[in-house]
Amino acid sequence: MLHLDATTAVVTWLTFLGQLAPALLALRAGVLGDRYSERRQMVTGDLGSAAVLASVPVSAALGVVDSFAAPDRRRGPRSGERPA
């Protein structure tokens, strides 16, 4: 269990600041959305999504991501094994 020593005021400020950036960026995004064609925006979004999706197997092939190692770190030693 994680225990943080933060007051209610600190949590309130962090929540406010976390929501401030998206609110300010949304104003600019609305202007850009009106400026360019809908088709161009959809194609750009689809290409961006495809690039992010393609980066997952590429990262795994290069050894950057190892999804099978994370669960083992959380468990204790198996029966018969000595802790490291």
N, CA, C and O atoms as CSV, one atom per row, in Angstrom:
chain,resi,resn,atom,element,x,y,z
A,1,MET,N,N,0.836,-1.169,0.000
A,1,MET,CA,C,0.000,0.000,0.000
A,1,MET,C,C,0.889,1.244,0.000
A,1,MET,O,O,1.921,1.275,0.671
A,2,LEU,N,N,0.498,2.234,-0.730
A,2,LEU,CA,C,1.264,3.471,-0.851
A,2,LEU,C,C,0.656,4.534,0.051
A,2,LEU,O,O,-0.557,4.744,0.048
A,3,HIS,N,N,1.499,5.196,0.814
A,3,HIS,CA,C,1.031,6.251,1.719
A,3,HIS,C,C,1.730,7.548,1.339
A,3,HIS,O,O,2.959,7.620,1.349
A,4,LEU,N,N,0.963,8.560,1.008
A,4,LEU,CA,C,1.510,9.859,0.642
A,4,LEU,C,C,1.169,10.877,1.713
A,4,LEU,O,O,0.072,10.864,2.271
A,5,ASP,N,N,2.107,11.750,1.991
A,5,ASP,CA,C,1.878,12.803,2.983
A,5,ASP,C,C,1.546,14.110,2.283
A,5,ASP,O,O,2.397,14.991,2.163
A,6,ALA,N,N,0.326,14.233,1.829
A,6,ALA,CA,C,-0.112,15.449,1.149
A,6,ALA,C,C,-1.372,15.964,1.829
A,6,ALA,O,O,-2.253,15.195,2.213
A,7,THR,N,N,-1.437,17.265,1.966
A,7,THR,CA,C,-2.620,17.866,2.575
A,7,THR,C,C,-3.735,17.969,1.542
A,7,THR,O,O,-3.516,17.749,0.351
A,8,THR,N,N,-4.907,18.298,2.004
A,8,THR,CA,C,-6.047,18.475,1.114
A,8,THR,C,C,-5.799,19.625,0.141
A,8,THR,O,O,-6.189,19.546,-1.024
A,9,ALA,N,N,-5.159,20.680,0.606
A,9,ALA,CA,C,-4.866,21.830,-0.258
A,9,ALA,C,C,-3.906,21.448,-1.377
A,9,ALA,O,O,-4.081,21.886,-2.513
A,10,VAL,N,N,-2.903,20.644,-1.077
A,10,VAL,CA,C,-1.937,20.217,-2.105
A,10,VAL,C,C,-2.630,19.359,-3.154
A,10,VAL,O,O,-2.398,19.531,-4.350
A,11,VAL,N,N,-3.472,18.445,-2.716
A,11,VAL,CA,C,-4.207,17.594,-3.656
A,11,VAL,C,C,-5.133,18.433,-4.524
A,11,VAL,O,O,-5.273,18.174,-5.719
A,12,THR,N,N,-5.763,19.435,-3.929
A,12,THR,CA,C,-6.647,20.319,-4.688
A,12,THR,C,C,-5.884,21.082,-5.753
A,12,THR,O,O,-6.335,21.165,-6.895
A,13,TRP,N,N,-4.728,21.646,-5.397
A,13,TRP,CA,C,-3.910,22.375,-6.370
A,13,TRP,C,C,-3.401,21.465,-7.479
A,13,TRP,O,O,-3.392,21.864,-8.644
A,14,LEU,N,N,-2.983,20.263,-7.144
A,14,LEU,CA,C,-2.507,19.332,-8.165
A,14,LEU,C,C,-3.622,18.940,-9.124
A,14,LEU,O,O,-3.394,18.807,-10.326
A,15,THR,N,N,-4.820,18.758,-8.598
A,15,THR,CA,C,-5.965,18.436,-9.450
A,15,THR,C,C,-6.291,19.602,-10.377
A,15,THR,O,O,-6.550,19.404,-11.564
A,16,PHE,N,N,-6.278,20.813,-9.836
A,16,PHE,CA,C,-6.552,22.006,-10.639
A,16,PHE,C,C,-5.509,22.185,-11.734
A,16,PHE,O,O,-5.861,22.425,-12.889
A,17,LEU,N,N,-4.241,22.072,-11.389
A,17,LEU,CA,C,-3.175,22.253,-12.379
A,17,LEU,C,C,-3.186,21.147,-13.429
A,17,LEU,O,O,-2.832,21.385,-14.584
A,18,GLY,N,N,-3.589,19.942,-13.036
A,18,GLY,CA,C,-3.688,18.845,-13.991
A,18,GLY,C,C,-4.779,19.061,-15.028
A,18,GLY,O,O,-4.682,18.552,-16.145
A,19,GLN,N,N,-5.810,19.807,-14.672
A,19,GLN,CA,C,-6.900,20.074,-15.600
A,19,GLN,C,C,-6.727,21.380,-16.358
A,19,GLN,O,O,-7.446,21.629,-17.326
A,20,LEU,N,N,-5.794,22.213,-15.939
A,20,LEU,CA,C,-5.594,23.510,-16.566
A,20,LEU,C,C,-4.965,23.398,-17.950
A,20,LEU,O,O,-5.412,24.064,-18.884
A,21,ALA,N,N,-3.946,22.576,-18.096
A,21,ALA,CA,C,-3.262,22.449,-19.391
A,21,ALA,C,C,-4.195,21.940,-20.494
A,21,ALA,O,O,-4.225,22.541,-21.567
A,22,PRO,N,N,-4.958,20.860,-20.282
A,22,PRO,CA,C,-5.870,20.442,-21.340
A,22,PRO,C,C,-6.912,21.499,-21.696
A,22,PRO,O,O,-7.297,21.625,-22.858
A,23,ALA,N,N,-7.369,22.257,-20.704
A,23,ALA,CA,C,-8.361,23.298,-20.979
A,23,ALA,C,C,-7.769,24.386,-21.870
A,23,ALA,O,O,-8.426,24.854,-22.800
A,24,LEU,N,N,-6.541,24.786,-21.590
A,24,LEU,CA,C,-5.901,25.814,-22.414
A,24,LEU,C,C,-5.549,25.290,-23.807
A,24,LEU,O,O,-5.651,26.027,-24.788
A,25,LEU,N,N,-5.139,24.037,-23.899
A,25,LEU,CA,C,-4.814,23.466,-25.202
A,25,LEU,C,C,-6.061,23.241,-26.053
A,25,LEU,O,O,-5.988,23.288,-27.281
A,26,ALA,N,N,-7.192,23.002,-25.419
A,26,ALA,CA,C,-8.429,22.775,-26.160
A,26,ALA,C,C,-8.851,24.025,-26.929
A,26,ALA,O,O,-9.428,23.923,-28.011
A,27,LEU,N,N,-8.569,25.194,-26.380
A,27,LEU,CA,C,-8.919,26.426,-27.093
A,27,LEU,C,C,-8.154,26.524,-28.406
A,27,LEU,O,O,-8.735,26.850,-29.442
A,28,ARG,N,N,-6.869,26.248,-28.370
A,28,ARG,CA,C,-6.042,26.306,-29.581
A,28,ARG,C,C,-6.413,25.185,-30.547
A,28,ARG,O,O,-6.411,25.387,-31.761
A,29,ALA,N,N,-6.732,24.003,-30.015
A,29,ALA,CA,C,-7.102,22.879,-30.871
A,29,ALA,C,C,-8.404,23.157,-31.620
A,29,ALA,O,O,-8.570,22.713,-32.756
A,30,GLY,N,N,-9.320,23.880,-30.999
A,30,GLY,CA,C,-10.569,24.238,-31.673
A,30,GLY,C,C,-10.332,25.144,-32.861
A,30,GLY,O,O,-10.973,24.991,-33.900
A,31,VAL,N,N,-9.414,26.087,-32.716
A,31,VAL,CA,C,-9.080,26.988,-33.824
A,31,VAL,C,C,-8.440,26.203,-34.961
A,31,VAL,O,O,-8.783,26.401,-36.127
A,32,LEU,N,N,-7.508,25.309,-34.624
A,32,LEU,CA,C,-6.867,24.503,-35.668
A,32,LEU,C,C,-7.855,23.547,-36.324
A,32,LEU,O,O,-7.757,23.271,-37.519
A,33,GLY,N,N,-8.804,23.042,-35.546
A,33,GLY,CA,C,-9.807,22.143,-36.106
A,33,GLY,C,C,-10.708,22.833,-37.112
A,33,GLY,O,O,-11.161,22.208,-38.071
A,34,ASP,N,N,-10.969,24.105,-36.906
A,34,ASP,CA,C,-11.797,24.853,-37.851
A,34,ASP,C,C,-11.005,25.258,-39.089
A,34,ASP,O,O,-11.590,25.488,-40.148
A,35,ARG,N,N,-9.699,25.347,-38.969
A,35,ARG,CA,C,-8.868,25.841,-40.063
A,35,ARG,C,C,-8.620,24.775,-41.137
A,35,ARG,O,O,-8.583,25.096,-42.325
A,36,TYR,N,N,-8.449,23.511,-40.733
A,36,TYR,CA,C,-8.099,22.445,-41.677
A,36,TYR,C,C,-9.304,21.563,-41.963
A,36,TYR,O,O,-10.246,21.504,-41.173
A,37,SER,N,N,-9.264,20.880,-43.098
A,37,SER,CA,C,-10.393,20.038,-43.502
A,37,SER,C,C,-10.532,18.831,-42.573
A,37,SER,O,O,-9.559,18.369,-41.977
A,38,GLU,N,N,-11.747,18.342,-42.468
A,38,GLU,CA,C,-12.013,17.192,-41.601
A,38,GLU,C,C,-11.297,15.948,-42.108
A,38,GLU,O,O,-10.791,15.151,-41.318
A,39,ARG,N,N,-11.257,15.784,-43.424
A,39,ARG,CA,C,-10.596,14.602,-43.979
A,39,ARG,C,C,-9.112,14.591,-43.640
A,39,ARG,O,O,-8.557,13.549,-43.289
A,40,ARG,N,N,-8.473,15.749,-43.744
A,40,ARG,CA,C,-7.037,15.835,-43.428
A,40,ARG,C,C,-6.791,15.516,-41.955
A,40,ARG,O,O,-5.811,14.852,-41.618
A,41,GLN,N,N,-7.669,15.982,-41.085
A,41,GLN,CA,C,-7.529,15.698,-39.660
A,41,GLN,C,C,-7.702,14.217,-39.367
A,41,GLN,O,O,-6.972,13.657,-38.549
A,42,MET,N,N,-8.660,13.577,-40.025
A,42,MET,CA,C,-8.895,12.153,-39.805
A,42,MET,C,C,-7.721,11.312,-40.296
A,42,MET,O,O,-7.298,10.376,-39.618
A,43,VAL,N,N,-7.193,11.647,-41.481
A,43,VAL,CA,C,-6.049,10.913,-42.013
A,43,VAL,C,C,-4.831,11.095,-41.117
A,43,VAL,O,O,-4.111,10.132,-40.849
A,44,THR,N,N,-4.592,12.318,-40.652
A,44,THR,CA,C,-3.465,12.580,-39.767
A,44,THR,C,C,-3.611,11.810,-38.456
A,44,THR,O,O,-2.638,11.236,-37.968
A,45,GLY,N,N,-4.794,11.792,-37.890
A,45,GLY,CA,C,-5.038,11.049,-36.655
A,45,GLY,C,C,-4.862,9.559,-36.831
A,45,GLY,O,O,-4.301,8.889,-35.964
A,46,ASP,N,N,-5.344,9.029,-37.961
A,46,ASP,CA,C,-5.193,7.597,-38.227
A,46,ASP,C,C,-3.729,7.221,-38.423
A,46,ASP,O,O,-3.292,6.171,-37.952
A,47,LEU,N,N,-2.968,8.067,-39.115
A,47,LEU,CA,C,-1.539,7.791,-39.296
A,47,LEU,C,C,-0.792,7.848,-37.969
A,47,LEU,O,O,0.105,7.040,-37.725
A,48,GLY,N,N,-1.154,8.795,-37.115
A,48,GLY,CA,C,-0.533,8.875,-35.791
A,48,GLY,C,C,-0.849,7.653,-34.951
A,48,GLY,O,O,0.030,7.113,-34.279
A,49,SER,N,N,-2.106,7.211,-34.984
A,49,SER,CA,C,-2.496,6.013,-34.235
A,49,SER,C,C,-1.771,4.777,-34.758
A,49,SER,O,O,-1.341,3.933,-33.973
A,50,ALA,N,N,-1.634,4.665,-36.076
A,50,ALA,CA,C,-0.934,3.524,-36.665
A,50,ALA,C,C,0.542,3.520,-36.268
A,50,ALA,O,O,1.118,2.460,-36.023
A,51,ALA,N,N,1.152,4.701,-36.203
A,51,ALA,CA,C,2.565,4.786,-35.819
A,51,ALA,C,C,2.759,4.358,-34.369
A,51,ALA,O,O,3.711,3.643,-34.054
A,52,VAL,N,N,1.866,4.789,-33.488
A,52,VAL,CA,C,1.971,4.393,-32.079
A,52,VAL,C,C,1.737,2.902,-31.926
A,52,VAL,O,O,2.445,2.239,-31.169
A,53,LEU,N,N,0.754,2.368,-32.632
A,53,LEU,CA,C,0.460,0.948,-32.555
A,53,LEU,C,C,1.618,0.114,-33.109
A,53,LEU,O,O,1.936,-0.939,-32.558
A,54,ALA,N,N,2.248,0.571,-34.186
A,54,ALA,CA,C,3.369,-0.152,-34.783
A,54,ALA,C,C,4.617,-0.090,-33.907
A,54,ALA,O,O,5.485,-0.957,-34.010
A,55,SER,N,N,4.717,0.917,-33.054
A,55,SER,CA,C,5.907,1.032,-32.211
A,55,SER,C,C,5.958,-0.028,-31.117
A,55,SER,O,O,7.038,-0.311,-30.597
A,56,VAL,N,N,4.831,-0.617,-30.756
A,56,VAL,CA,C,4.813,-1.617,-29.684
A,56,VAL,C,C,5.557,-2.888,-30.100
A,56,VAL,O,O,6.470,-3.292,-29.379
A,57,PRO,N,N,5.225,-3.544,-31.215
A,57,PRO,CA,C,5.992,-4.745,-31.576
A,57,PRO,C,C,7.440,-4.430,-31.958
A,57,PRO,O,O,8.330,-5.249,-31.731
A,58,VAL,N,N,7.680,-3.259,-32.531
A,58,VAL,CA,C,9.054,-2.878,-32.868
A,58,VAL,C,C,9.875,-2.734,-31.587
A,58,VAL,O,O,11.016,-3.194,-31.527
A,59,SER,N,N,9.304,-2.102,-30.570
A,59,SER,CA,C,9.997,-1.959,-29.291
A,59,SER,C,C,10.249,-3.320,-28.643
A,59,SER,O,O,11.312,-3.546,-28.064
A,60,ALA,N,N,9.283,-4.216,-28.741
A,60,ALA,CA,C,9.459,-5.555,-28.184
A,60,ALA,C,C,10.549,-6.320,-28.935
A,60,ALA,O,O,11.337,-7.040,-28.322
A,61,ALA,N,N,10.594,-6.164,-30.255
A,61,ALA,CA,C,11.620,-6.850,-31.047
A,61,ALA,C,C,13.013,-6.317,-30.751
A,61,ALA,O,O,13.988,-7.067,-30.808
A,62,LEU,N,N,13.117,-5.040,-30.437
A,62,LEU,CA,C,14.416,-4.444,-30.123
A,62,LEU,C,C,14.820,-4.650,-28.665
A,62,LEU,O,O,15.931,-4.289,-28.275
A,63,GLY,N,N,13.939,-5.220,-27.866
A,63,GLY,CA,C,14.251,-5.479,-26.470
A,63,GLY,C,C,14.027,-4.295,-25.543
A,63,GLY,O,O,14.443,-4.320,-24.385
A,64,VAL,N,N,13.378,-3.270,-26.044
A,64,VAL,CA,C,13.105,-2.098,-25.205
A,64,VAL,C,C,11.989,-2.404,-24.212
A,64,VAL,O,O,12.026,-1.950,-23.068
A,65,VAL,N,N,11.007,-3.167,-24.649
A,65,VAL,CA,C,9.861,-3.514,-23.816
A,65,VAL,C,C,9.902,-4.999,-23.538
A,65,VAL,O,O,10.063,-5.804,-24.455
A,66,ASP,N,N,9.757,-5.367,-22.275
A,66,ASP,CA,C,9.693,-6.773,-21.895
A,66,ASP,C,C,8.500,-6.949,-20.975
A,66,ASP,O,O,8.610,-6.788,-19.760
A,67,SER,N,N,7.369,-7.277,-21.558
A,67,SER,CA,C,6.128,-7.320,-20.785
A,67,SER,C,C,6.063,-8.524,-19.854
A,67,SER,O,O,5.221,-8.558,-18.957
A,68,PHE,N,N,6.927,-9.504,-20.046
A,68,PHE,CA,C,6.856,-10.688,-19.203
A,68,PHE,C,C,7.714,-10.566,-17.945
A,68,PHE,O,O,7.617,-11.421,-17.065
A,69,ALA,N,N,8.545,-9.540,-17.829
A,69,ALA,CA,C,9.414,-9.395,-16.664
A,69,ALA,C,C,8.717,-8.680,-15.519
A,69,ALA,O,O,9.050,-8.929,-14.360
A,70,ALA,N,N,7.778,-7.816,-15.792
A,70,ALA,CA,C,7.160,-6.999,-14.749
A,70,ALA,C,C,6.427,-7.818,-13.684
A,70,ALA,O,O,6.609,-7.531,-12.501
A,71,PRO,N,N,5.615,-8.814,-14.026
A,71,PRO,CA,C,4.925,-9.548,-12.962
A,71,PRO,C,C,5.874,-10.304,-12.045
A,71,PRO,O,O,5.582,-10.445,-10.857
A,72,ASP,N,N,7.006,-10.798,-12.556
A,72,ASP,CA,C,7.935,-11.549,-11.729
A,72,ASP,C,C,8.579,-10.683,-10.661
A,72,ASP,O,O,8.915,-11.186,-9.589
A,73,ARG,N,N,8.758,-9.411,-10.920
A,73,ARG,CA,C,9.396,-8.525,-9.951
A,73,ARG,C,C,8.504,-8.269,-8.745
A,73,ARG,O,O,9.004,-7.987,-7.656
A,74,ARG,N,N,7.216,-8.361,-8.920
A,74,ARG,CA,C,6.307,-8.067,-7.822
A,74,ARG,C,C,6.144,-9.254,-6.882
A,74,ARG,O,O,5.855,-9.074,-5.700
A,75,ARG,N,N,6.326,-10.458,-7.396
A,75,ARG,CA,C,6.170,-11.644,-6.566
A,75,ARG,C,C,7.437,-11.903,-5.767
A,75,ARG,O,O,8.528,-11.477,-6.144
A,76,GLY,N,N,7.278,-12.584,-4.698
A,76,GLY,CA,C,8.425,-12.995,-3.901
A,76,GLY,C,C,9.112,-14.184,-4.552
A,76,GLY,O,O,8.713,-14.613,-5.634
A,77,PRO,N,N,10.140,-14.720,-3.905
A,77,PRO,CA,C,10.839,-15.865,-4.487
A,77,PRO,C,C,9.929,-17.088,-4.530
A,77,PRO,O,O,9.092,-17.285,-3.649
A,78,ARG,N,N,10.102,-17.899,-5.560
A,78,ARG,CA,C,9.325,-19.130,-5.671
A,78,ARG,C,C,9.806,-20.124,-4.630
A,78,ARG,O,O,10.898,-19.979,-4.080
A,79,SER,N,N,9.009,-21.110,-4.367
A,79,SER,CA,C,9.386,-22.089,-3.359
A,79,SER,C,C,10.665,-22.803,-3.805
A,79,SER,O,O,10.788,-23.247,-4.947
A,80,GLY,N,N,11.588,-22.894,-2.889
A,80,GLY,CA,C,12.852,-23.554,-3.191
A,80,GLY,C,C,13.929,-22.607,-3.709
A,80,GLY,O,O,15.084,-23.008,-3.850
A,81,GLU,N,N,13.567,-21.351,-3.994
A,81,GLU,CA,C,14.552,-20.379,-4.500
A,81,GLU,C,C,14.979,-19.469,-3.367
A,81,GLU,O,O,14.209,-19.178,-2.452
A,82,ARG,N,N,16.223,-19.027,-3.447
A,82,ARG,CA,C,16.712,-18.063,-2.475
A,82,ARG,C,C,16.468,-16.664,-3.010
A,82,ARG,O,O,16.563,-16.453,-4.219
A,83,PRO,N,N,16.156,-15.700,-2.148
A,83,PRO,CA,C,15.993,-14.323,-2.628
A,83,PRO,C,C,17.303,-13.779,-3.157
A,83,PRO,O,O,18.382,-14.159,-2.700
A,84,ALA,N,N,17.194,-12.876,-4.135
A,84,ALA,CA,C,18.397,-12.314,-4.755
A,84,ALA,C,C,19.069,-11.298,-3.878
A,84,ALA,O,O,20.095,-10.734,-4.260
